[in-house]
């Protein structure tokens, strides 16, 4: 009897091995997507010339031979039905207050997969005192996710943490060109101004940690449809090569590529 049981168990084991090794069915992947957020998702100043370069976006980009394997391009290989349905609804300069309107636009597009990367402009203000409050940040994020949750069918939502802005200062504050550009453009003065004290910079750090916790916790309230990166983007210790040499602030092409890799691993 024991021999028979062992013999019968072998096909069962083989079946489960084959099932687990089988690729995920195409139907499991979305046929449309939308990106919400700010200039990082517009790939502003990523390469070549000043301005937005959405074709190089970590999320919805479809640029050829740029080294950036965006979420859209990765999904296209898995689900051909998504072809041409990659909506980039992000806006340069957007803050969390702009997120509900972007969410409504994505809902009107019936996007089945939605990425969110927002918060840098809520931290990067003229001074520490003018940063967005935690309460305001949480309220707008909740409103945006509630709009997406009302869609039928509900979309899959991915929420990224905000890249470490203090890390940007740490790797470039001794670069004279970067300092000059930051000063001339009045770039992220709450963190990057030469006159800032370390205590002022740490206030920005604390606010960013709070924002990232809000992003993660608010997403977790929609278990099953929303997934966050668990702080992976914030924890990534980027280098000068990951930063644009046009404005010394936004991700370069290499930075967009790394952003795509980190977020894809967390999302899928």
C-alpha positions in Angstrom: 0.0 0.0 0.0 2.9 2.4 0.8 4.4 1.7 -2.6 1.1 2.5 -4.3 0.7 5.7 -2.4 4.3 6.8 -3.2 3.7 6.0 -6.9 0.4 7.9 -7.0 2.0 10.9 -5.3 4.6 11.3 -8.0 2.2 12.6 -10.8 0.7 15.0 -8.3 4.1 16.4 -7.4 5.0 16.7 -11.0 1.7 18.5 -11.8 2.3 21.1 -9.1 5.9 21.6 -10.3 4.7 22.2 -13.8 2.0 24.5 -12.7 4.3 26.6 -10.6 6.8 26.8 -13.4 4.3 27.9 -16.0 4.3 31.5 -17.0 1.6 33.8 -15.7 -1.3 33.9 -18.2 -1.5 37.0 -20.4 -5.0 37.7 -19.1 -3.4 38.5 -15.7 -1.7 41.6 -17.0 -3.4 44.9 -17.6 -4.4 46.2 -21.1 -4.0 49.8 -20.2 -2.1 52.0 -17.7 -1.7 55.5 -16.5 1.0 57.4 -14.6 0.2 60.0 -12.0 2.7 62.4 -10.4 5.2 65.1 -11.2 8.2 65.9 -13.4 10.1 62.7 -12.3 7.4 60.7 -14.2 7.6 63.2 -17.1 11.3 62.4 -17.2 12.1 66.1 -17.1 15.7 66.9 -18.2 16.5 63.2 -18.3 18.6 63.7 -21.4 19.4 65.6 -24.6 17.8 68.9 -23.9 15.8 70.9 -21.3 12.2 69.9 -20.9 9.9 66.9 -20.5 10.9 63.6 -22.1 7.9 61.3 -21.4 9.2 58.7 -23.9 12.0 58.1 -21.3 9.6 57.9 -18.3 10.2 55.0 -15.8 6.5 54.3 -15.9 4.9 54.8 -19.3 7.9 55.5 -21.5 8.2 53.9 -24.9 11.4 55.3 -26.2 13.6 53.0 -28.2 17.1 52.1 -27.3 17.2 54.6 -24.4 18.2 52.0 -21.8 15.0 52.6 -19.8 12.9 49.5 -19.5 9.7 51.2 -18.3 6.7 49.4 -16.7 4.9 49.9 -20.0 7.6 48.3 -22.1 7.9 45.4 -19.6 4.1 44.9 -19.6 4.0 45.1 -23.4 6.1 42.0 -23.7 3.8 40.2 -21.3 0.5 41.7 -22.5 0.5 42.9 -26.2 -3.0 44.2 -25.7 -1.6 47.2 -23.7 0.0 48.5 -26.9 -0.6 52.3 -27.3 -2.6 52.5 -24.1 0.1 54.1 -21.9 -1.3 57.4 -20.6 1.1 59.7 -18.8 -1.1 62.0 -16.7 1.7 63.4 -14.6 2.5 67.1 -14.7 5.7 68.9 -14.1 5.5 70.9 -10.8 2.6 68.8 -9.5 2.0 68.5 -5.8 -0.2 66.0 -3.9 -3.0 68.5 -4.2 -3.0 67.9 -7.9 -3.3 64.1 -7.5 -7.1 63.8 -7.2 -7.6 65.5 -10.6 -5.0 63.3 -12.1 -6.8 60.3 -10.6 -10.1 61.4 -12.1 -8.4 61.6 -15.5 -7.0 58.1 -15.2 -10.4 56.9 -14.2 -11.9 58.5 -17.3 -9.3 56.7 -19.4 -10.3 53.4 -17.7 -6.7 52.6 -16.9 -6.3 49.1 -15.5 -2.9 49.8 -13.9 -1.9 53.1 -12.4 1.5 54.2 -11.0 1.9 57.1 -8.5 5.1 59.0 -7.6 4.4 62.3 -5.9 5.7 64.3 -3.0 9.0 65.8 -4.1 7.4 69.2 -4.8 5.6 69.1 -1.5 9.1 68.9 0.1 11.0 71.1 -2.3 9.6 74.5 -1.5 11.2 78.0 -1.0 11.7 77.3 2.7 11.2 74.6 5.4 8.2 76.6 6.6 6.4 76.3 3.3 6.5 72.5 2.9 3.1 70.8 2.6 1.7 69.6 6.0 1.4 66.0 6.8 -2.4 66.4 7.2 -2.8 68.0 3.9 -0.6 65.4 2.2 -2.6 62.5 3.7 -6.0 64.1 2.8 -5.2 64.6 -0.8 -3.7 61.1 -1.2 -6.7 59.5 0.4 -9.0 61.4 -1.9 -7.0 60.3 -5.0 -7.0 56.6 -4.0 -10.7 56.8 -3.2 -11.4 58.0 -6.7 -9.4 55.1 -8.1 -11.2 52.6 -5.8 -14.5 53.7 -7.2 -13.6 52.5 -10.7 -15.1 49.3 -11.9 -13.3 47.1 -12.4 -10.9 48.4 -9.8 -7.4 49.1 -11.2 -4.2 47.8 -9.8 -2.3 50.7 -8.2 1.4 51.0 -7.5 2.6 53.7 -5.1 6.3 54.6 -5.0 8.1 56.2 -2.1 9.8 59.6 -2.7 13.5 59.5 -3.6 15.8 60.6 -0.8 16.2 64.3 -1.3 18.9 64.6 1.4 20.9 62.0 -0.6 20.8 64.4 -3.5 22.3 67.1 -1.4 24.9 64.6 0.0 26.2 63.5 -3.3 26.3 66.9 -5.0 26.6 69.7 -2.5 30.4 69.8 -3.1 29.9 70.1 -6.8 30.4 73.7 -7.8 28.3 73.4 -11.0 25.4 71.8 -9.2 25.5 74.5 -6.5 25.5 77.2 -9.1 22.5 75.6 -10.9 20.6 75.1 -7.7 21.1 78.7 -6.7 20.3 80.2 -10.1 17.1 78.2 -10.5 16.2 78.4 -6.8 15.9 74.7 -6.9 14.5 72.9 -3.8 15.7 75.6 -1.5 14.2 73.9 1.6 16.9 71.4 1.2 19.5 72.7 -1.3 20.0 76.3 -0.3 23.6 77.0 0.7 22.4 79.0 3.7 20.6 76.0 5.2 21.7 74.6 8.5 21.8 70.9 9.0 18.9 71.2 11.4 16.8 72.7 8.6 17.8 69.9 6.2 16.8 67.4 8.9 13.4 68.9 9.1 13.0 68.1 5.5 14.2 64.6 6.1 11.7 64.1 8.9 8.9 65.4 6.7 9.9 63.1 3.9 9.9 60.1 6.2 6.4 61.1 7.3 5.2 61.4 3.7 6.6 58.1 2.8 4.8 56.5 5.8 1.6 58.1 4.7 2.1 56.8 1.1 2.7 53.3 2.4 -0.1 53.2 5.0 -2.7 54.8 2.8 -2.0 52.3 0.1 -2.2 49.4 2.6 -5.8 50.4 3.3 -6.7 49.2 -0.2 -5.2 45.7 0.3 -5.6 43.6 -2.9 -5.6 46.5 -5.3 -2.8 48.8 -4.1 0.8 47.9 -3.6 3.6 50.2 -2.3 7.4 49.8 -2.8 8.0 49.4 1.0 10.4 52.4 0.8 12.7 50.8 -1.8 13.0 54.0 -3.9 13.7 56.1 -0.8 16.3 53.7 0.4 18.1 53.5 -3.0 21.5 55.2 -2.6 21.8 56.9 -6.0 25.0 58.3 -7.3 25.9 61.4 -9.4 25.4 59.3 -12.6 21.8 58.8 -11.7 21.2 62.6 -11.7 20.6 64.9 -14.7 23.5 67.1 -15.6 21.0 69.6 -17.0 19.5 70.6 -13.7 21.3 68.4 -11.1 18.0 67.5 -9.6 15.9 65.1 -11.8 16.9 61.6 -12.7 19.2 61.1 -15.7 18.5 58.3 -18.2 20.4 56.0 -15.9 18.3 57.3 -13.0 15.1 56.6 -14.9 16.3 53.1 -15.7 17.1 52.4 -12.1 13.8 53.9 -11.0 12.0 51.6 -13.5 13.9 48.5 -12.2 13.3 49.2 -8.5 9.7 50.0 -8.9 9.0 47.1 -11.2 10.4 44.6 -8.7 8.1 46.1 -6.0 5.0 46.3 -8.2 5.1 43.0 -10.0 
